[in-house]
Amino acid sequence: AVGARLRLTAGGRTQTHEIFAGGSYLAQRDRRHVFGLGTAAAIASLEVRWPNGATVTYGSMPINRYHVLAQPQ
C-alpha cells in the first residue's frame, strides 16, 4: 500500500524503504520493492508500518522470492 514503511533485517544489517506513488510522464512507480541481501541466507525480520497505523512484524522469511503482504483491516 502507498505509504507503507518497510524495515528489513538480514545478515546483521537493517534496510528501510517507503512505498510511494508517482513516477514520470505516462509512467507509474512499481509498488514492489527488491532488497539486496548480499550473502545473507535468510530474512531475520520484516517490520511493516501500514498507512492505517498498524505495525506488523514478520519473523524468518525465505529469500529469493516475492512475498505478498496485505494490510490488516
Sequence and secondary structure as in RCSB ss.txt:
>XXXX:A:sequence
AVGARLRLTAGGRTQTHEIFAGGSYLAQRDRRHVFGLGTAAAIASLEVRWPNGATVTYGSMPINRYHVLAQPQ
>XXXX:A:secstr
 TT EEEEEETTEEEEEE     STT    S      TT SSB EEEEE TTS EEEE  B SSS        
